[in-house]
Amino acid sequence: MTKNQKLVTLSTTVKDSLGYLPNCTAEQIPLVAKKTVPHSSAPKVFWNHFVNFVNEKL
């Protein structure tokens, strides 16, 4: 995921008539990544969770 990459578009039921949500048209709000997140693998994520569990719970 890279910075400013569009992730999804959020649909709302209430229009922003006051202008608090920039870059929005009617009831659609684009959600974009605030920062770049490096790619990870499943074993690495599992290992990190396991190590955190051992360090915090045991």
WONOR-V12586 format. One record per backbone hydrogen bond with DSSP energy under -1.0 kcal/mol. NH is the residue of the N-H (numbers start at 1). CO is the residue of the C=O. E is the energy in kcal/mol with one decimal. If there is no record, write none. Layout:
# WONOR-V12586
((NH:CO:E) (NH:CO:E))
This chain:
# WONOR-V12586
((4:33:-2.6) (5:2:-1.9) (7:31:-3.0) (8:31:-1.1) (10:29:-3.5) (12:27:-2.4) (17:15:-1.4) (25:28:-1.1) (28:25:-2.1) (29:10:-2.7) (31:8:-3.0) (33:5:-2.0) (37:1:-2.2) (45:41:-2.1) (46:42:-2.6) (47:43:-2.7) (48:44:-2.4) (49:45:-2.2) (50:46:-2.6) (51:47:-2.8) (52:48:-2.3) (53:49:-2.4) (54:50:-2.6) (55:51:-2.5) (56:52:-2.2) (57:53:-3.0) (58:54:-1.2))
